[in-house]
Amino acid sequence: MPADTLHGVVHVVDDDASVRSALARLLRHAGFDVRQYASAAEFLVADRADSPCCLLLDVGLPGMDGEALQAALVRKGDELPIVFLTGRGDIDMSVRAMKAGAVDFLTKPVKRDALIQATRSALDRDAEQRARRQEVRDAALRFDTLTVREREVLAQVVRGKLNKEIASDLGTSLRTIKAHRAHVMSKMQVASVAQLVGVAARLKDRL
C-alpha cells in the first residue's frame, strides 16, 4: 500500500464528472485514497470513516456552492480541512475561504505538484486536529478520576498558588495539600506544574 493511503481519505466534490475523475485518478496515482461526489448535498449525506481526511472542493457547485458547504461545516463544528478549487481567480473569495479555515485555494487547471502538496497539508492538519482532540478526551478521562478536593487543589495549583496558600484557602493542613497535590500529579500523568498547566488549558471548560 502506498504510504499516503495511510494518511486518510481525500473527498473530491466537483459537479463536472470529467474533472472529478481526472482529479481522482491523479490523486490515486499519487497514493491517496479518494471518494468522489457530484454535489455538496451528496457529500453531506455520505458516511465518513473515522480517520484523517480532507475535502477537495469546487467553489462553483450548483445548488449549495463550495463557500456555502464550508459555512455549513463550520456551523456544525466540523473541522474538516478544505482545499478549494475554482475555474477563475477570485481574490475576495479566496480571502474569505482562508479566513474561514481553508488550507489552500487553487485555480483550475490545477498543477499536479500544487494539488499533491495542498492535499498532504490538509491531511496533515486533520491528523493534528484529531490528535489534539484525543489528547483532550484522554485528559478529561484522567480528570474524572480526581476527587472533589483534588480538583480544587488542581485549580489552585494551575493559578500559581503555593501549597501553604492553598492550605489556607481550603482550610486544611499543608501536609494534606502536599498529599492531594501528589495524587493530582500522578492521576493526571504529569511530572511538572508546567505540564499540569498545559493539560488544564485543554480542560478549561471543566475547571
DRENRO-994209 format. One record per residue: residue number from 1; residue in one letter; x, y, z of N, C-alpha, C, O in turn. Coordinates in Angstrom, 1 decimal, padded with zeros to 4 digits, m for minus. Last residue first. Example, Ala and Ser with C-alpha at 12.3 -4.5 7.8 and 13.67 -1.06 7.14 Angstrom:
<sites>
- pos, code, n.x, n.y, n.z, ca.x, ca.y, ca.z, c.x, c.y, c.z, o.x, o.y, o.z
- 2, S, 012.8, m002.2, 007.1, 013.7, m001.1, 007.1, 012.9, 000.0, 007.9, 013.4, 001.1, 008.0
- 1, A, 013.2, m005.7, 007.8, 012.3, m004.5, 007.8, 013.2, m003.3, 007.8, 014.2, m003.3, 008.5
</sites>
This chain:
<sites>
- pos, code, n.x, n.y, n.z, ca.x, ca.y, ca.z, c.x, c.y, c.z, o.x, o.y, o.z
- 207, L, m012.8, 023.3, 034.5, m012.2, 023.9, 035.7, m013.0, 025.1, 036.2, m012.7, 025.8, 037.2
- 206, R, m013.8, 022.5, 032.1, m014.1, 021.7, 033.3, m013.7, 022.3, 034.6, m014.1, 021.8, 035.6
- 205, D, m012.9, 024.2, 030.2, m014.4, 024.2, 030.4, m014.8, 023.3, 031.6, m015.9, 023.4, 032.1
- 204, K, m010.2, 023.7, 030.1, m010.7, 025.0, 030.7, m012.2, 025.0, 031.0, m012.6, 025.7, 031.9
- 203, L, m008.6, 021.6, 029.4, m009.8, 021.3, 030.2, m010.4, 022.5, 030.8, m011.1, 022.5, 031.8
- 202, R, m006.3, 022.5, 028.3, m007.2, 021.7, 027.4, m008.6, 021.4, 028.1, m009.5, 021.1, 027.4
- 201, A, m005.2, 023.6, 030.5, m005.6, 024.5, 029.4, m006.6, 023.8, 028.5, m007.4, 024.4, 027.9
- 200, A, m004.4, 021.4, 031.9, m005.6, 022.2, 032.4, m006.1, 023.1, 031.3, m007.3, 023.3, 031.3
- 199, V, m002.1, 020.7, 030.5, m003.3, 019.8, 030.5, m004.5, 020.6, 030.9, m005.6, 020.4, 030.3
- 198, G, m000.5, 022.9, 031.2, m000.8, 022.6, 029.8, m002.0, 021.7, 029.7, m002.9, 021.9, 028.8
- 197, V, m000.3, 022.6, 033.9, m001.0, 023.8, 033.4, m001.4, 023.6, 031.9, m002.4, 024.0, 031.5
- 196, L, 001.1, 020.3, 034.0, m000.2, 020.3, 034.6, m001.0, 021.5, 034.0, m002.2, 021.4, 033.7
- 195, Q, 003.5, 021.1, 033.0, 002.8, 020.1, 032.2, 001.3, 020.1, 032.7, 000.4, 020.0, 031.9
- 194, A, 004.3, 022.9, 035.0, 004.1, 023.4, 033.7, 003.3, 022.4, 032.8, 002.4, 022.8, 032.0
- 193, V, 004.6, 021.2, 037.2, 003.5, 022.1, 037.2, 003.2, 022.6, 035.8, 002.1, 022.8, 035.4
- 192, S, 005.4, 017.8, 036.1, 005.8, 019.2, 036.5, 004.5, 020.0, 036.5, 003.5, 019.7, 035.8
- 191, A, 004.6, 015.4, 035.2, 005.8, 015.4, 036.0, 006.1, 016.8, 036.5, 007.1, 016.9, 037.3
- 190, V, 001.4, 013.8, 034.9, 002.3, 014.9, 034.6, 003.5, 014.9, 035.6, 003.3, 014.4, 036.7
- 189, Q, m001.0, 012.3, 035.2, 000.2, 011.7, 034.5, 001.1, 012.9, 034.0, 001.4, 012.9, 032.8
- 188, M, m003.1, 012.7, 036.9, m003.1, 013.4, 035.6, m001.9, 013.1, 034.7, m001.8, 013.5, 033.6
- 187, K, m002.3, 011.1, 039.0, m003.5, 010.8, 038.3, m003.6, 011.5, 036.9, m004.1, 010.9, 035.9
- 186, S, 000.0, 012.5, 039.9, 000.1, 011.1, 039.5, m001.1, 010.7, 038.6, m001.0, 010.1, 037.5
- 185, M, m000.9, 015.1, 040.5, 000.2, 014.9, 039.5, 000.2, 013.5, 039.0, 000.4, 013.2, 037.8
- 184, V, m002.8, 014.4, 042.5, m003.2, 015.1, 041.2, m002.2, 014.9, 040.2, m002.5, 014.5, 039.0
- 183, H, m001.2, 013.3, 044.5, m002.2, 012.5, 043.8, m002.7, 013.1, 042.5, m002.8, 012.4, 041.5
- 182, A, 000.3, 015.6, 045.2, 001.0, 014.4, 044.7, 000.0, 013.5, 043.9, 000.3, 012.9, 042.9
- 181, R, m001.8, 017.2, 046.2, m001.1, 017.6, 045.0, m000.3, 016.4, 044.4, m000.3, 016.3, 043.2
- 180, H, m002.5, 015.7, 048.5, m003.5, 015.9, 047.4, m002.8, 016.3, 046.1, m003.1, 015.8, 045.0
- 179, A, m000.2, 016.0, 049.9, m000.6, 014.7, 049.6, m001.6, 014.8, 048.4, m001.5, 014.0, 047.4
- 178, K, m000.1, 018.8, 050.3, 001.0, 018.1, 049.6, 000.6, 016.7, 049.1, 000.9, 016.3, 048.0
- 177, I, m002.4, 019.1, 051.8, m002.4, 019.7, 050.5, m001.2, 019.0, 049.7, m001.4, 018.7, 048.5
- 176, T, m001.7, 017.8, 054.2, m002.8, 017.3, 053.4, m002.7, 017.8, 051.9, m003.0, 017.1, 051.0
- 175, R, 000.4, 019.5, 055.0, 000.7, 018.0, 054.7, m000.4, 017.5, 053.8, m000.1, 016.7, 052.9
- 174, L, m001.0, 021.8, 055.6, 000.0, 021.8, 054.5, 000.3, 020.4, 054.1, 000.4, 020.1, 052.9
- 173, S, m004.5, 021.3, 056.3, m003.1, 021.3, 056.7, m002.2, 021.3, 055.4, m002.6, 020.9, 054.3
- 172, T, m007.2, 023.6, 055.4, m006.6, 022.3, 055.8, m005.1, 022.4, 056.0, m004.6, 023.5, 055.8
- 171, G, m008.6, 025.6, 054.0, m008.8, 025.3, 055.4, m008.3, 024.0, 055.9, m009.0, 023.3, 056.6
- 170, L, m008.2, 026.5, 051.5, m009.1, 025.4, 051.7, m009.3, 024.9, 053.1, m010.1, 024.0, 053.4
- 169, D, m006.4, 028.6, 051.9, m007.7, 028.9, 051.2, m008.7, 027.8, 051.4, m009.9, 028.0, 051.6
- 168, S, m004.3, 027.3, 053.3, m005.1, 028.4, 053.9, m006.4, 028.6, 053.3, m007.4, 028.7, 054.0
- 167, A, m003.5, 025.6, 051.3, m003.9, 025.0, 052.6, m004.8, 026.1, 053.3, m005.8, 025.7, 053.9
- 166, I, m002.7, 027.4, 049.3, m003.8, 026.5, 049.0, m004.4, 025.9, 050.4, m005.6, 025.9, 050.5
- 165, E, m000.5, 028.5, 050.6, m001.7, 029.4, 050.3, m002.9, 028.5, 050.0, m004.0, 028.9, 050.4
- 164, K, 001.2, 026.4, 050.8, 000.7, 027.0, 052.1, m000.5, 027.9, 051.8, m001.4, 028.0, 052.6
- 163, N, 001.7, 025.8, 048.1, 001.0, 024.9, 048.9, 000.4, 025.5, 050.2, m000.7, 025.2, 050.5
- 162, L, 000.9, 028.7, 046.0, 001.8, 027.9, 046.7, 001.0, 026.9, 047.6, m000.1, 027.2, 047.9
- 161, K, m000.8, 029.2, 042.8, m000.8, 029.2, 044.3, 000.3, 028.3, 044.9, 000.5, 027.2, 044.4
- 160, G, m001.1, 029.2, 040.1, 000.1, 029.6, 040.6, 000.2, 029.7, 042.1, 001.2, 030.3, 042.7
- 159, R, m003.3, 028.0, 039.0, m003.4, 029.5, 039.2, m002.1, 030.1, 039.8, m001.9, 031.3, 040.0
- 158, V, m002.7, 025.4, 039.3, m002.6, 026.0, 037.9, m002.7, 027.5, 037.9, m002.3, 028.2, 037.0
- 157, V, m003.4, 025.1, 042.0, m002.0, 024.9, 041.5, m001.8, 025.6, 040.2, m000.8, 026.3, 040.0
- 156, Q, m006.2, 025.4, 042.0, m005.3, 026.4, 042.8, m003.9, 026.3, 042.3, m003.2, 027.3, 042.1
- 155, A, m007.0, 023.2, 040.6, m007.4, 024.6, 040.1, m006.5, 025.6, 040.8, m006.1, 026.6, 040.1
- 154, L, m006.0, 021.1, 042.2, m005.5, 021.3, 040.8, m005.8, 022.7, 040.4, m004.9, 023.4, 039.8
- 153, V, m007.6, 021.4, 044.5, m006.2, 021.7, 044.6, m005.6, 021.9, 043.2, m004.8, 022.8, 043.0
- 152, E, m010.1, 020.8, 043.4, m009.9, 022.1, 044.0, m008.4, 022.4, 044.1, m008.0, 023.5, 043.8
- 151, R, m009.6, 018.1, 042.7, m009.9, 019.1, 041.6, m009.7, 020.5, 042.1, m009.3, 021.4, 041.4
- 150, E, m009.3, 017.1, 045.2, m008.1, 017.1, 044.3, m008.4, 018.0, 043.1, m007.4, 018.7, 042.7
- 149, R, m011.9, 017.3, 046.2, m010.8, 018.1, 046.8, m009.6, 018.2, 045.9, m008.9, 019.2, 045.8
- 148, V, m013.2, 015.5, 044.5, m013.6, 016.9, 044.5, m012.5, 017.7, 045.1, m012.2, 018.8, 044.5
- 147, T, m010.8, 013.3, 042.9, m011.8, 013.6, 043.9, m012.1, 015.1, 043.8, m011.4, 015.9, 043.2
- 146, L, m010.2, 012.3, 039.5, m009.9, 013.1, 040.7, m011.1, 013.2, 041.6, m012.2, 013.3, 041.2
- 145, T, m011.1, 011.0, 037.3, m010.6, 010.1, 038.4, m010.3, 010.9, 039.6, m010.1, 010.3, 040.7
- 144, D, m011.5, 013.0, 035.4, m012.7, 012.4, 036.0, m012.3, 011.4, 037.2, m013.2, 011.1, 038.0
- 143, F, m009.0, 013.5, 034.4, m009.6, 014.4, 035.3, m010.8, 013.8, 036.1, m011.0, 014.1, 037.3
- 142, R, m008.8, 011.3, 032.7, m007.9, 011.4, 033.8, m008.5, 012.3, 034.9, m008.5, 012.1, 036.1
- 141, L, m010.7, 012.1, 030.8, m010.9, 010.8, 031.5, m010.0, 010.8, 032.7, m010.5, 010.3, 033.8
- 140, A, m009.5, 014.5, 029.9, m010.8, 014.5, 030.6, m011.1, 013.2, 031.4, m011.6, 013.3, 032.5
- 139, A, m007.3, 013.5, 028.6, m007.1, 014.4, 029.8, m008.4, 014.4, 030.6, m008.4, 014.4, 031.8
- 138, D, m008.5, 012.2, 026.5, m007.7, 011.5, 027.5, m007.5, 012.2, 028.8, m007.6, 011.7, 029.8
- 137, R, m009.7, 014.3, 025.1, m010.5, 013.2, 025.7, m009.7, 012.5, 026.7, m010.3, 012.1, 027.8
- 136, V, m007.4, 015.8, 024.5, m008.4, 016.4, 025.3, m009.3, 015.3, 026.0, m009.6, 015.4, 027.1
- 135, E, m006.1, 014.0, 022.8, m005.5, 014.5, 024.0, m006.5, 015.1, 025.0, m006.4, 014.8, 026.2
- 134, Q, m008.0, 014.0, 020.7, m007.8, 012.8, 021.5, m007.1, 013.1, 022.8, m007.4, 012.5, 023.9
- 133, R, m007.7, 016.5, 019.7, m009.0, 016.2, 020.3, m008.8, 014.9, 021.2, m009.5, 014.8, 022.2
- 132, R, m005.1, 016.3, 018.8, m005.4, 017.3, 019.8, m006.7, 016.9, 020.5, m006.8, 017.0, 021.7
- 131, A, m005.4, 014.4, 016.7, m004.5, 014.1, 017.9, m004.8, 015.0, 019.0, m004.8, 014.6, 020.2
- 130, R, m007.1, 015.8, 015.0, m007.6, 014.6, 015.6, m006.7, 014.2, 016.9, m007.3, 013.8, 017.9
- 129, Q, m005.3, 017.8, 014.2, m006.5, 018.2, 014.9, m007.1, 017.0, 015.6, m007.6, 017.1, 016.8
- 128, E, m003.4, 016.2, 012.8, m003.0, 017.0, 014.0, m004.2, 017.4, 014.9, m004.2, 017.3, 016.1
- 127, A, m005.0, 015.2, 010.8, m004.3, 014.3, 011.7, m003.9, 015.0, 013.0, m004.1, 014.5, 014.1
- 126, D, m005.6, 017.6, 009.5, m006.7, 016.8, 010.1, m006.1, 015.8, 011.1, m006.7, 015.6, 012.1
- 125, R, m003.0, 018.4, 008.6, m003.8, 019.2, 009.5, m004.9, 018.4, 010.2, m005.1, 018.6, 011.4
- 124, D, m002.5, 016.3, 006.8, m001.6, 016.5, 008.0, m002.4, 017.4, 009.0, m002.3, 017.1, 010.2
- 123, L, m004.4, 016.9, 004.9, m004.4, 015.6, 005.6, m003.6, 015.7, 006.9, m004.0, 015.2, 008.0
- 122, A, m003.4, 019.4, 004.0, m004.8, 019.2, 004.5, m004.9, 018.0, 005.4, m005.5, 018.0, 006.5
- 121, S, m000.9, 018.7, 003.0, m001.0, 019.7, 004.0, m002.4, 019.5, 004.7, m002.4, 019.6, 006.0
- 120, R, m001.7, 016.9, 000.9, m000.9, 016.4, 002.0, m001.0, 017.4, 003.2, m001.1, 016.9, 004.4
- 119, T, m003.0, 018.8, m000.7, m003.7, 017.6, m000.2, m003.0, 017.1, 001.0, m003.6, 016.8, 002.0
- 118, A, m000.9, 020.5, m001.5, m002.1, 021.0, m000.7, m002.8, 019.9, 000.0, m003.3, 020.0, 001.1
- 117, Q, 000.7, 018.7, m002.9, 001.2, 019.4, m001.7, 000.1, 019.9, m000.8, 000.1, 019.8, 000.4
- 116, I, m001.0, 018.0, m005.0, m000.5, 017.0, m004.1, 000.0, 017.6, m002.8, m000.3, 017.1, m001.7
- 115, L, m001.4, 020.5, m006.3, m002.5, 019.7, m005.7, m002.0, 018.7, m004.7, m002.6, 018.6, m003.6
- 114, A, 001.2, 021.2, m007.0, 000.4, 022.1, m006.1, m000.7, 021.3, m005.5, m001.0, 021.5, m004.3
- 113, D, 001.7, 019.1, m008.8, 002.5, 019.3, m007.6, 001.8, 020.1, m006.6, 001.9, 019.9, m005.4
- 112, R, m000.2, 019.5, m010.9, m000.2, 018.3, m010.1, 000.6, 018.5, m008.8, 000.0, 018.2, m007.7
- 111, K, m002.1, 022.5, m011.1, m000.9, 021.7, m011.4, m000.8, 020.6, m010.4, m001.1, 020.7, m009.2
- 110, V, m005.5, 022.9, m012.2, m004.5, 022.9, m011.1, m003.3, 022.0, m011.5, m003.4, 021.0, m012.2
- 109, P, m006.8, 025.1, m014.5, m006.4, 023.7, m014.2, m005.3, 023.7, m013.2, m004.3, 024.3, m013.4
- 108, K, m008.1, 026.2, m011.3, m008.1, 025.2, m012.4, m007.5, 025.8, m013.6, m007.7, 027.0, m013.9
- 107, T, m006.4, 027.3, m008.4, m007.1, 027.7, m009.6, m007.0, 026.6, m010.7, m005.9, 026.1, m010.9
- 106, L, m006.9, 026.8, m004.9, m006.2, 026.5, m006.2, m007.0, 026.9, m007.4, m008.3, 026.7, m007.3
- 105, F, m006.3, 027.5, m001.8, m007.3, 027.9, m002.8, m006.6, 027.8, m004.1, m005.7, 028.7, m004.4
- 104, D, m006.0, 025.8, 001.4, m005.5, 026.4, 000.2, m006.6, 026.7, m000.8, m007.7, 026.2, m000.6
- 103, V, m007.4, 025.4, 003.8, m006.0, 025.1, 003.7, m005.3, 025.8, 002.5, m004.2, 026.3, 002.6
- 102, A, m009.9, 027.5, 005.4, m009.4, 026.6, 004.2, m007.9, 026.5, 004.3, m007.2, 027.4, 004.7
- 101, G, m010.9, 029.1, 007.4, m010.1, 027.9, 007.8, m009.6, 027.1, 006.6, m009.1, 026.0, 006.9
- 100, A, m011.9, 031.5, 006.8, m012.8, 030.6, 007.4, m012.2, 029.2, 007.7, m012.8, 028.3, 008.2
- 99, K, m009.8, 032.8, 005.6, m010.2, 033.2, 006.9, m011.1, 032.3, 007.6, m011.1, 032.2, 008.8
- 98, M, m010.0, 031.4, 003.2, m008.8, 031.2, 004.0, m009.1, 031.6, 005.4, m008.7, 031.0, 006.4
- 97, A, m012.4, 032.4, 002.1, m012.2, 030.9, 002.3, m011.1, 030.7, 003.3, m011.2, 029.8, 004.2
- 96, R, m011.8, 035.1, 001.9, m012.9, 034.6, 002.8, m012.7, 033.2, 003.1, m012.9, 032.8, 004.3
- 95, V, m009.8, 035.0, 000.0, m009.5, 035.6, 001.3, m010.6, 035.1, 002.3, m010.3, 034.7, 003.4
- 94, S, m011.1, 033.9, m002.2, m010.0, 033.2, m001.6, m009.7, 033.7, m000.2, m009.4, 032.9, 000.7
- 93, M, m012.9, 036.0, m002.8, m013.4, 034.7, m002.4, m012.3, 033.9, m001.7, m012.6, 033.2, m000.7
- 92, D, m011.2, 038.0, m003.5, m012.1, 038.2, m002.3, m012.6, 036.9, m001.8, m012.6, 036.6, m000.6
- 91, I, m009.9, 036.9, m005.8, m009.1, 037.2, m004.6, m010.0, 037.3, m003.3, m009.7, 036.8, m002.3
- 90, D, m010.4, 034.5, m007.9, m011.2, 035.5, m007.2, m010.6, 035.7, m005.8, m010.7, 034.9, m004.9
- 89, G, m009.9, 033.0, m011.0, m009.2, 033.6, m009.8, m010.1, 034.6, m009.2, m010.6, 035.5, m009.9
- 88, R, m011.8, 030.2, m011.9, m011.4, 031.6, m012.1, m010.8, 032.1, m010.8, m011.2, 031.7, m009.7
- 87, G, m012.5, 027.7, m011.1, m012.2, 027.9, m012.5, m011.7, 029.3, m012.8, m011.3, 029.5, m014.0
- 86, T, m011.1, 026.4, m008.0, m012.0, 027.3, m008.8, m011.5, 027.5, m010.2, m010.3, 027.4, m010.5
- 85, L, m011.0, 024.5, m005.1, m010.7, 024.6, m006.5, m011.6, 025.6, m007.2, m012.8, 025.5, m006.9
- 84, F, m009.8, 024.4, m001.7, m010.8, 024.9, m002.7, m010.2, 024.8, m004.1, m009.0, 025.1, m004.3
- 83, V, m009.5, 022.1, 000.7, m008.7, 022.7, m000.3, m009.7, 023.1, m001.4, m010.4, 022.2, m002.0
- 82, I, m010.2, 021.9, 004.2, m010.7, 022.1, 002.8, m009.6, 022.7, 001.9, m009.0, 023.7, 002.3
- 81, P, m010.5, 019.8, 007.0, m009.7, 020.8, 006.2, m010.1, 020.7, 004.8, m010.4, 019.7, 004.2
- 80, L, m013.1, 019.7, 009.3, m012.6, 019.1, 008.1, m011.8, 020.1, 007.2, m012.3, 021.1, 006.8
- 79, E, m014.3, 020.4, 011.7, m013.0, 021.0, 011.3, m012.3, 020.4, 010.1, m011.1, 020.5, 009.9
- 78, D, m017.5, 021.1, 012.4, m016.7, 020.2, 011.7, m015.4, 020.8, 011.2, m015.5, 021.8, 010.4
- 77, G, m019.4, 022.7, 013.5, m018.2, 022.4, 014.3, m017.3, 021.4, 013.7, m016.4, 020.8, 014.4
- 76, K, m021.5, 023.4, 012.0, m021.6, 022.1, 012.7, m020.4, 021.8, 013.6, m020.4, 020.8, 014.3
- 75, R, m020.5, 025.7, 010.9, m021.6, 025.8, 011.8, m021.8, 024.5, 012.6, m022.2, 024.6, 013.8
- 74, V, m018.6, 024.6, 009.1, m018.2, 025.4, 010.3, m019.3, 025.5, 011.3, m019.0, 025.4, 012.5
- 73, L, m020.3, 023.4, 007.3, m019.4, 022.6, 008.1, m018.9, 023.3, 009.3, m018.8, 022.8, 010.4
- 72, A, m021.5, 025.6, 006.2, m022.3, 024.6, 006.9, m021.5, 023.8, 007.8, m021.9, 023.4, 008.9
- 71, A, m019.3, 026.9, 005.0, m020.0, 027.6, 006.1, m020.9, 026.6, 006.9, m021.0, 026.7, 008.1
- 70, Q, m018.7, 025.0, 003.0, m017.7, 025.4, 004.1, m018.4, 026.0, 005.3, m018.2, 025.6, 006.4
- 69, L, m021.0, 025.3, 001.5, m020.7, 024.0, 002.2, m019.7, 024.2, 003.3, m019.8, 023.7, 004.4
- 68, A, m020.8, 027.9, 000.6, m021.9, 027.5, 001.5, m021.7, 026.2, 002.2, m022.0, 026.1, 003.4
- 67, E, m018.5, 027.6, m001.0, m018.5, 028.5, 000.2, m019.6, 028.2, 001.1, m019.4, 028.2, 002.3
- 66, G, m019.5, 025.8, m003.0, m018.4, 025.5, m002.1, m018.3, 026.3, m000.9, m018.1, 025.8, 000.2
- 65, D, m023.1, 025.9, m003.1, m021.8, 026.0, m003.7, m020.7, 025.7, m002.6, m021.1, 025.4, m001.5
- 64, M, m026.0, 024.2, m003.5, m025.1, 024.6, m002.4, m023.7, 024.7, m003.0, m023.1, 023.7, m003.3
- 63, G, m026.6, 024.6, m006.8, m027.2, 024.4, m005.5, m026.4, 025.0, m004.4, m026.0, 026.2, m004.5
- 62, P, m023.4, 023.7, m008.4, m024.8, 024.1, m008.4, m025.5, 023.8, m007.1, m025.1, 022.9, m006.4
- 61, L, m020.2, 025.0, m007.4, m021.1, 023.9, m007.5, m022.5, 024.5, m007.6, m022.9, 025.5, m007.1
- 60, G, m017.6, 026.5, m007.5, m018.8, 026.8, m008.3, m019.7, 025.6, m008.5, m020.1, 025.3, m009.6
- 59, V, m015.5, 025.4, m006.0, m016.3, 026.5, m005.5, m017.6, 026.6, m006.2, m018.6, 026.9, m005.5
- 58, D, m014.8, 022.0, m005.2, m015.0, 023.0, m006.2, m015.9, 024.1, m005.7, m016.9, 023.9, m005.0
- 57, L, m012.6, 020.7, m002.8, m013.9, 021.2, m003.1, m014.0, 022.3, m004.2, m013.3, 023.3, m004.1
- 56, L, m011.5, 018.2, m001.1, m011.1, 018.9, m002.3, m012.3, 019.4, m002.9, m013.1, 018.6, m003.5
- 55, L, m011.1, 017.6, 002.3, m012.1, 017.9, 001.3, m011.5, 018.7, 000.2, m011.0, 019.8, 000.4
- 54, C, m009.7, 014.9, 004.2, m009.8, 016.3, 003.8, m010.8, 016.4, 002.6, m011.2, 015.4, 002.1
- 53, C, m008.9, 012.8, 007.1, m009.5, 013.1, 005.7, m009.4, 014.6, 005.4, m009.2, 015.4, 006.3
- 52, P, m008.2, 010.3, 009.4, m007.9, 011.6, 008.8, m008.4, 011.7, 007.4, m008.3, 010.8, 006.6
- 51, S, m011.3, 008.5, 010.3, m009.8, 008.5, 010.0, m009.5, 009.9, 009.4, m010.4, 010.6, 008.9
- 50, D, m013.9, 007.2, 010.3, m013.3, 008.0, 011.4, m011.8, 007.9, 011.3, m011.1, 007.2, 012.1
- 49, A, m015.5, 007.8, 007.1, m014.7, 006.9, 008.0, m014.1, 007.8, 009.1, m013.7, 008.9, 008.8
- 48, R, m018.6, 009.1, 006.5, m017.2, 009.4, 006.5, m016.5, 008.5, 007.5, m016.9, 008.4, 008.7
- 47, D, m021.4, 008.7, 004.4, m020.7, 008.3, 005.6, m019.2, 008.6, 005.4, m018.6, 008.4, 004.3
- 46, A, m023.1, 011.5, 002.9, m022.3, 010.3, 002.8, m021.6, 010.0, 004.1, m021.4, 010.9, 005.0
- 45, V, m024.5, 013.8, 002.9, m025.2, 012.6, 003.4, m024.4, 011.4, 003.4, m024.8, 010.3, 003.8
- 44, L, m022.7, 015.7, 001.9, m023.2, 015.8, 003.3, m023.9, 014.6, 003.8, m023.9, 014.3, 005.0
- 43, F, m022.2, 014.9, m000.7, m021.2, 014.7, 000.2, m021.7, 014.8, 001.7, m021.3, 014.0, 002.5
- 42, E, m024.7, 015.6, m001.9, m024.2, 014.2, m001.9, m023.1, 013.9, m000.9, m023.1, 012.9, m000.2
- 41, A, m024.6, 018.3, m001.5, m025.6, 017.5, m000.8, m025.2, 016.1, m000.8, m025.4, 015.4, 000.2
- 40, A, m022.6, 019.1, m003.2, m022.4, 019.3, m001.8, m023.4, 018.4, m001.0, m023.0, 017.8, 000.0
- 39, S, m022.0, 016.6, m005.8, m022.6, 017.8, m005.2, m022.3, 017.9, m003.8, m021.9, 016.9, m003.1
- 38, A, m020.7, 014.4, m006.6, m021.1, 015.3, m007.7, m021.7, 016.6, m007.1, m021.9, 017.6, m007.9
- 37, Y, m017.8, 012.9, m005.2, m019.2, 013.4, m005.0, m019.5, 014.4, m006.1, m018.6, 015.2, m006.4
- 36, Q, m015.5, 010.2, m004.4, m016.0, 011.3, m005.3, m017.5, 011.6, m005.1, m018.3, 010.7, m004.7
- 35, R, m012.6, 009.5, m002.5, m014.0, 009.3, m002.6, m014.5, 010.5, m003.5, m014.1, 011.6, m003.3
- 34, V, m009.4, 007.9, m002.4, m010.3, 009.0, m002.9, m011.7, 008.6, m002.9, m012.0, 007.4, m003.2
- 33, D, m006.2, 007.7, m001.0, m007.5, 007.0, m001.1, m008.5, 008.1, m001.4, m008.4, 009.2, m000.8
- 32, F, m003.1, 008.3, m002.8, m004.2, 008.7, m001.9, m005.4, 007.8, m002.1, m005.7, 007.4, m003.2
- 31, G, m001.1, 007.9, m004.7, m001.1, 007.0, m003.5, m002.2, 007.4, m002.5, m002.3, 006.7, m001.4
- 30, A, m001.0, 009.1, m007.0, 000.0, 009.6, m006.0, m000.1, 008.8, m004.7, 000.7, 009.1, m003.8
- 29, H, m003.1, 007.9, m008.2, m001.8, 007.6, m008.7, m000.7, 008.1, m007.8, 000.4, 007.4, m007.7
- 28, R, m005.1, 009.2, m006.8, m004.9, 007.8, m006.6, m003.5, 007.4, m007.1, m002.9, 006.5, m006.5
- 27, L, m004.9, 011.8, m007.9, m004.6, 011.6, m006.5, m004.4, 010.1, m006.2, m003.5, 009.8, m005.4
- 26, L, m005.5, 011.3, m010.6, m004.2, 011.9, m010.3, m003.9, 011.6, m008.8, m002.8, 011.2, m008.5
- 25, R, m008.1, 010.3, m010.4, m007.1, 009.5, m011.0, m005.7, 010.0, m010.6, m004.8, 009.2, m010.3
- 24, A, m009.4, 012.5, m009.3, m009.4, 011.3, m008.5, m008.3, 010.4, m009.0, m007.5, 009.7, m008.3
- 23, L, m009.2, 014.4, m011.3, m008.6, 014.7, m010.0, m008.4, 013.4, m009.2, m007.4, 013.1, m008.6
- 22, A, m010.6, 013.0, m013.3, m009.2, 013.4, m013.5, m008.5, 013.6, m012.2, m007.4, 013.2, m012.0
- 21, S, m013.2, 012.9, m012.2, m012.5, 011.7, m012.5, m011.0, 011.9, m012.7, m010.2, 011.2, m012.2
- 20, R, m013.8, 015.7, m012.1, m013.8, 014.9, m010.8, m013.0, 013.6, m011.1, m012.2, 013.2, m010.2
- 19, V, m013.7, 016.4, m014.8, m012.8, 017.0, m013.8, m012.6, 016.1, m012.6, m011.5, 015.9, m012.1
- 18, S, m015.9, 014.8, m015.6, m014.6, 014.6, m016.2, m013.5, 015.2, m015.3, m012.4, 014.6, m015.1
- 17, A, m018.1, 015.8, m014.1, m017.6, 014.4, m014.0, m016.2, 014.2, m014.5, m015.5, 013.4, m013.9
- 16, D, m018.5, 018.5, m012.3, m018.0, 018.1, m013.6, m017.4, 016.8, m013.5, m016.3, 016.6, m012.9
- 15, D, m018.9, 019.1, m009.6, m020.1, 018.7, m010.4, m019.7, 018.2, m011.8, m020.5, 017.6, m012.5
- 14, D, m017.0, 017.8, m007.0, m017.0, 018.6, m008.2, m018.1, 018.1, m009.1, m018.3, 016.9, m009.3
- 13, V, m015.2, 016.9, m004.3, m016.6, 017.3, m004.7, m016.5, 018.3, m005.9, m016.0, 019.4, m005.7
- 12, V, m013.4, 014.3, m002.9, m013.4, 015.2, m004.0, m014.9, 015.6, m004.4, m015.7, 014.7, m004.7
- 11, H, m011.8, 013.5, m000.1, m013.1, 013.6, m000.6, m013.2, 014.7, m001.7, m012.9, 015.9, m001.4
- 10, V, m009.2, 011.4, 000.7, m009.5, 012.7, 000.1, m010.9, 012.7, m000.5, m011.2, 011.8, m001.4
- 9, V, m008.3, 009.9, 003.8, m009.1, 009.9, 002.6, m009.3, 011.3, 002.1, m009.5, 012.3, 002.8
- 8, G, m005.1, 008.9, 005.3, m006.5, 009.2, 005.3, m007.1, 009.3, 003.9, m006.6, 008.8, 002.9
- 7, H, m002.5, 008.0, 005.4, m002.8, 009.3, 006.0, m004.3, 009.7, 006.0, m004.6, 010.7, 006.6
- 6, L, m002.1, 005.7, 004.0, m002.2, 005.6, 005.5, m002.6, 006.9, 006.1, m002.9, 006.9, 007.3
- 5, T, m001.8, 006.5, 001.5, m003.1, 006.0, 001.8, m003.2, 005.8, 003.3, m004.4, 005.7, 003.8
- 4, D, 000.9, 007.2, 001.3, m000.1, 008.3, 001.5, m001.5, 007.7, 001.9, m002.2, 008.5, 002.5
- 3, A, 002.4, 004.8, 000.8, 002.4, 005.4, 002.2, 001.3, 006.4, 002.4, 000.8, 006.5, 003.5
- 2, P, 000.6, 002.2, m000.9, 001.4, 003.4, m000.9, 001.3, 004.1, 000.4, 000.3, 004.1, 001.1
- 1, M, 000.8, m001.2, 000.0, 000.0, 000.0, 000.0, 000.9, 001.2, 000.0, 001.8, 001.3, 000.8
</sites>
